[in-house]
Amino acid sequence: MFERWKNEVKLVVAAIPIAGPILSRGYRLIREMRLAPFDSAHYWENRYRQGGTSGAGSYDKFAQFKAAFLNAFVREHEIASVIELGCGDGNQLRLAEYSRYLGFDVSEKAVEMCRAIFREEPTKRFALMSEYRGERAPLTLSLDVVFHLVEDRVFEEHMGKMFDWSERFAVFYSSNEDKRPAGPAVHVRHRKFTDWVARERPAWRLARHVPNAFPYAGDDLEGSFSDFYVFERT
């Protein structure tokens, strides 16, 4: 028994020079992954390529609520064309009644999916954010996007484009409070974005705030923390 124990100890000791560096590299990799800055564009590209969707907010009763408001808004103000920053998987757009539409996204896969879904509708076009060529429209849309802009730089760029690319209205559908959610939702960061607008775009006024018909009460499938915020150029 003693000899067997000695032999097992020798095997363990002999393995240390090999296992040590492997364990060390594994620890460093895990640590680097935890410390690496979140990349929202990379997150959404991976999500769509793995078969994910734009989320519950673009489906079922939430999609119906958003479409009802937006279609009525477009009719009321006789909006001829719309630019959306964050077209996602295209499901929300299936319910839209826009004369002309240009959707941008950071995800190549999202743009690819939307082009396939709406290939028979020439009034709808899609492009990567990097392919922007100076287009503008009377109305820009940001639907369930702001609270996914975890990085400050990406948030600032998105907000600037929403107003710079619009000729008259900028409509946001988002939460509006500074809060990081509890739990593993690394792709969510709530921001009080109306403060940014007041500070950075004083020529725009909040013309309308429409609370969600299904307010959030702890269940993402039953309620949403997003409301509509309509800004108009003064």
DOMIGU-340101 format. One record per residue (C-alpha): chain; residue in one letter; residue number from 0; x, y, z. Coordinates in steps of 0.1 Angstrom, whole numbers, plus 5000, padded with zeros to 4 digits. Layout:
BEGIN
   mol   type   seq     c1     c2     c3
     A      A   NUM      X      Y      Z
...
//
This chain:
BEGIN
   mol   type   seq     c1     c2     c3
     A      M     0   5000   5000   5000
     A      F     1   5028   5024   5009
     A      E     2   5046   5017   4977
     A      R     3   5015   5023   4956
     A      W     4   5009   5056   4975
     A      K     5   5045   5067   4967
     A      N     6   5041   5059   4930
     A      E     7   5009   5080   4928
     A      V     8   5026   5109   4945
     A      K     9   5054   5107   4920
     A      L    10   5029   5108   4891
     A      V    11   5013   5139   4906
     A      V    12   5046   5157   4912
     A      A    13   5058   5148   4877
     A      A    14   5026   5163   4862
     A      I    15   5030   5196   4880
     A      P    16   5054   5212   4854
     A      I    17   5029   5203   4827
     A      A    18   4996   5210   4844
     A      G    19   5008   5242   4861
     A      P    20   5012   5263   4830
     A      I    21   4980   5249   4815
     A      L    22   4960   5258   4847
     A      S    23   4977   5292   4848
     A      R    24   4968   5300   4811
     A      G    25   4932   5289   4818
     A      Y    26   4930   5312   4848
     A      R    27   4944   5341   4828
     A      L    28   4920   5335   4799
     A      I    29   4890   5334   4823
     A      R    30   4902   5366   4840
     A      E    31   4907   5383   4806
     A      M    32   4872   5374   4795
     A      R    33   4857   5388   4827
     A      L    34   4877   5420   4824
     A      A    35   4873   5425   4786
     A      P    36   4851   5455   4777
     A      F    37   4817   5446   4764
     A      D    38   4813   5449   4727
     A      S    39   4776   5454   4718
     A      A    40   4781   5450   4680
     A      H    41   4799   5417   4686
     A      Y    42   4772   5406   4710
     A      W    43   4744   5411   4685
     A      E    44   4762   5397   4656
     A      N    45   4768   5365   4676
     A      R    46   4733   5364   4689
     A      Y    47   4717   5366   4654
     A      R    48   4742   5341   4639
     A      Q    49   4733   5316   4667
     A      G    50   4696   5319   4658
     A      G    51   4686   5345   4684
     A      T    52   4660   5372   4678
     A      S    53   4657   5409   4686
     A      G    54   4639   5399   4718
     A      A    55   4604   5398   4732
     A      G    56   4599   5435   4726
     A      S    57   4597   5429   4688
     A      Y    58   4571   5402   4690
     A      D    59   4535   5395   4699
     A      K    60   4516   5421   4720
     A      F    61   4547   5444   4723
     A      A    62   4552   5445   4685
     A      Q    63   4515   5452   4681
     A      F    64   4516   5481   4706
     A      K    65   4546   5497   4689
     A      A    66   4532   5493   4654
     A      A    67   4498   5508   4664
     A      F    68   4515   5539   4677
     A      L    69   4540   5543   4650
     A      N    70   4516   5537   4621
     A      A    71   4492   5563   4635
     A      F    72   4520   5587   4641
     A      V    73   4532   5584   4605
     A      R    74   4497   5589   4591
     A      E    75   4490   5619   4614
     A      H    76   4522   5637   4604
     A      E    77   4522   5625   4568
     A      I    78   4557   5611   4571
     A      A    79   4570   5601   4537
     A      S    80   4601   5582   4548
     A      V    81   4616   5567   4579
     A      I    82   4651   5558   4590
     A      E    83   4655   5533   4618
     A      L    84   4688   5529   4637
     A      G    85   4687   5492   4648
     A      C    86   4664   5473   4624
     A      G    87   4673   5440   4641
     A      D    88   4657   5408   4628
     A      G    89   4630   5426   4609
     A      N    90   4600   5412   4628
     A      Q    91   4588   5445   4641
     A      L    92   4589   5459   4605
     A      R    93   4565   5433   4593
     A      L    94   4537   5454   4609
     A      A    95   4549   5488   4597
     A      E    96   4530   5510   4572
     A      Y    97   4557   5533   4559
     A      S    98   4559   5547   4524
     A      R    99   4597   5544   4524
     A      Y   100   4620   5528   4549
     A      L   101   4658   5526   4554
     A      G   102   4670   5504   4582
     A      F   103   4705   5504   4596
     A      D   104   4721   5479   4620
     A      V   105   4756   5471   4634
     A      S   106   4750   5434   4627
     A      E   107   4758   5421   4593
     A      K   108   4736   5391   4599
     A      A   109   4706   5413   4609
     A      V   110   4709   5432   4576
     A      E   111   4712   5400   4557
     A      M   112   4681   5386   4573
     A      C   113   4661   5418   4567
     A      R   114   4671   5419   4530
     A      A   115   4659   5383   4526
     A      I   116   4626   5389   4544
     A      F   117   4617   5420   4525
     A      R   118   4633   5411   4491
     A      E   119   4600   5417   4473
     A      E   120   4595   5451   4488
     A      P   121   4617   5477   4470
     A      T   122   4605   5506   4493
     A      K   123   4624   5490   4522
     A      R   124   4662   5491   4522
     A      F   125   4688   5479   4547
     A      A   126   4725   5487   4553
     A      L   127   4752   5485   4579
     A      M   128   4758   5515   4601
     A      S   129   4792   5518   4584
     A      E   130   4775   5521   4550
     A      Y   131   4757   5554   4559
     A      R   132   4760   5578   4530
     A      G   133   4743   5610   4543
     A      E   134   4707   5599   4541
     A      R   135   4681   5618   4561
     A      A   136   4644   5615   4567
     A      P   137   4615   5634   4584
     A      L   138   4615   5606   4611
     A      T   139   4642   5586   4628
     A      L   140   4634   5556   4650
     A      S   141   4653   5539   4679
     A      L   142   4632   5511   4692
     A      D   143   4644   5491   4722
     A      V   144   4680   5501   4714
     A      V   145   4692   5527   4738
     A      F   146   4693   5504   4769
     A      H   147   4714   5479   4748
     A      L   148   4741   5505   4742
     A      V   149   4764   5495   4771
     A      E   150   4795   5514   4760
     A      D   151   4794   5552   4765
     A      R   152   4810   5559   4731
     A      V   153   4784   5538   4713
     A      F   154   4756   5555   4732
     A      E   155   4769   5589   4723
     A      E   156   4772   5580   4686
     A      H   157   4737   5565   4685
     A      M   158   4721   5596   4701
     A      G   159   4739   5620   4678
     A      K   160   4729   5601   4647
     A      M   161   4692   5600   4658
     A      F   162   4691   5638   4657
     A      D   163   4716   5645   4629
     A      W   164   4699   5621   4605
     A      S   165   4664   5635   4612
     A      E   166   4647   5664   4595
     A      R   167   4618   5668   4619
     A      F   168   4610   5640   4644
     A      A   169   4631   5615   4665
     A      V   170   4612   5588   4682
     A      F   171   4626   5566   4709
     A      Y   172   4611   5536   4725
     A      S   173   4632   5529   4756
     A      S   174   4636   5530   4793
     A      N   175   4646   5563   4807
     A      E   176   4665   5559   4840
     A      D   177   4701   5554   4850
     A      K   178   4703   5519   4863
     A      R   179   4723   5487   4857
     A      P   180   4701   5456   4859
     A      A   181   4708   5429   4884
     A      G   182   4718   5395   4872
     A      P   183   4736   5383   4841
     A      A   184   4721   5407   4815
     A      V   185   4755   5421   4803
     A      H   186   4739   5435   4772
     A      V   187   4716   5459   4791
     A      R   188   4723   5493   4807
     A      H   189   4695   5517   4813
     A      R   190   4701   5554   4808
     A      K   191   4682   5586   4814
     A      F   192   4687   5596   4778
     A      T   193   4664   5626   4780
     A      D   194   4690   5643   4800
     A      W   195   4715   5638   4771
     A      V   196   4690   5654   4747
     A      A   197   4684   5684   4769
     A      R   198   4721   5689   4773
     A      E   199   4734   5681   4738
     A      R   200   4704   5689   4715
     A      P   201   4686   5719   4730
     A      A   202   4670   5727   4696
     A      W   203   4648   5696   4701
     A      R   204   4618   5694   4725
     A      L   205   4601   5665   4740
     A      A   206   4567   5668   4723
     A      R   207   4551   5636   4736
     A      H   208   4556   5608   4761
     A      V   209   4534   5577   4758
     A      P   210   4536   5551   4786
     A      N   211   4537   5515   4777
     A      A   212   4504   5497   4775
     A      F   213   4521   5467   4792
     A      P   214   4543   5482   4820
     A      Y   215   4571   5461   4834
     A      A   216   4564   5442   4866
     A      G   217   4593   5418   4868
     A      D   218   4585   5395   4838
     A      D   219   4600   5404   4804
     A      L   220   4574   5384   4786
     A      E   221   4545   5402   4802
     A      G   222   4557   5438   4805
     A      S   223   4582   5462   4791
     A      F   224   4602   5490   4807
     A      S   225   4601   5510   4774
     A      D   226   4579   5540   4767
     A      F   227   4576   5562   4736
     A      Y   228   4594   5595   4737
     A      V   229   4588   5618   4707
     A      F   230   4612   5647   4701
     A      E   231   4605   5674   4676
     A      R   232   4629   5700   4661
     A      T   233   4619   5735   4673
//
